[in-house]
Amino acid sequence: MDLILWRHAEAEEAGPGLSDLERALTAKGQKQARRMGQWLDSQLPDSCRVLVSPAVRALQTAEALGRKYKIHADLAPGADPEDILKAANWPASREAVLIVGHQPTLGQAAALLMTGEVQEWDIRKAGAWWLSQRDPNEPLSVYLKAVMGSDLVVK
């Protein structure tokens, strides 16, 4: 199974009258999301399921991919890394799954898959980590297939 963890792009800061879920992408964040969305779209299989946090900044990031997606409440800010894996049906899913979500949960999920322990790993804004597992019955068969930042995407 392939699991792609895509952190939302740069968002405006929380302010008075603006809840965390309502924070939108900045102009820079919109550009980051477009660049990474184009790269991901060119790499992902057509059958890839896309699951997105209900936060506005995650939805706007996912929209830059140009594919259908499903909003998943368990991916909201503050989720546990295990929530990410459960939503993705890791490692039993028959198709690749792209999760658009938040730190620190995405980094924690990556660490959990790679080391077996929840650790504080950082995924940059608009960055994507692509993890793969050769054998769903063998936890040690997980490997990091790719890491990409929006600043590395060639126009």
N, C-alpha and C positions, 0 to 999 in steps of 0.2 A: 504494500500500500504506500502511496505517496501522500504526504501531508505538507501543505505549504502554509506557513504562518506569515501573514502580511500585516505589519503594524500600520495603523492609520498614518496619514501624512500630517505635516505640521498644522496645528489648529490654534485658534485664538485662545487666549487665556480666559479662565473663568472670571466673571465679574459680577457686580451687583445685578440681580434680576436674571442671571443666566445660569441655569443648572449645568452640571457637568455633562449631562446627556445632550444638551442643546448647543454645545460648542461646535462651531463650523470651521472648515478649513480656511487658512489664510490664502492669499494669492500665491505665495510660495508653495503652500501645501497642495493647492490645486495643480500646480505645475508638476510637483513631485508625483502626485497620484496619476496624472496623465502619462508621464514617462514610464513609471513602473507598471501601470496598467497595460500599456502597449507591449512592454517586454513580456509580462506574464501571459497576455493573450497569445503571443506568438509561441510560447513555450508549453502552455497547459494543454492537456488532451481535451478534445471537444466534450467528453463525458464528465469533466471535472465538476463536482458540486461546489458551490460557493455559499458559505455560511458567514453571516455578518452580524456584528454587534448592533444593537438598536441605537447606539450613539450617533448623532448627526455626522460627526467627523468620520466615523467608520463607514457610514452609508455613502457619504460623498466620495470617499476613497474607493469603495467598491464600484460605484457608478462609473469611475474612470476606466474600469476593466471592459465595460460594454457587454457584459454577459448577465444572464438572469442570476439572481441570488435570492437567498432566503434569510430573513431576519431571525436570529436565534437569541432569545432573551438570556440564555445561560452564558453568552459571550460578552455581556455588558462589563463595564469597568468594575474591577473588584472580584471578578470570577476567579475560581480556583483552577490551577492547571489541569486537574482531573476533569473539570467541566469541559474544557477544550477537547480533550481526548474522547470523552463520552459523546459530545456533539458530533465529532468526526467519525464516530464508530471505529476508533482505533483499536486494534489493527485489523479489524474484520471487514472494513469497507472494500467493496470490489472496485470502486473507482477512486480516483484522486480526489482529495478534498482540500479546498482553499479556505482558510479561516482569516477573516479580516477583523482584527481586534486590537488589544491594548497591552501596554506594559503595566505592571511587571509580569502579567499572566503569560504572555506569549513566550518571553524569555524563560520563565519557570517551566513551561511545558516543553520547550526545546531541551532544557537541561535534564528534565525528568526522563525524556526519551533517550537522550544520549548517555546519561550516567546512572539512571535509576534513582536519582535523588532530586528533589526540588532545590534548585540553586538560583541565585539572582544573576541571570545572564541578561545582557542588554541587547535588544534588537532596535536599531536606529529607526527614527521616524521614516515611514514609507519603505522601510527595508523588508525584504522577504527572505525567509529561511525555508529551504526545501529539504524535507527529511523523507527518507524512504526505508522501508523494512522489507527485506528479501523474503523472509519466512515469518508469517504471523504467529507461529508457535515458538519462535526463537527470539526473545527480547534482545539478544546480543547481535542480531542481524540488522539493527538500525544503523544507518549511516547518513551523513550530511551530504546531500547531492549538490546543493548550490546555496550560496549566500549572495544576494544582490542588493545594492543600494541604488536609489533613484539617480544619484550623482554619477553612477558608472554606466548608466544606460546610454548607448550611443544613439543620437537622434537619427 
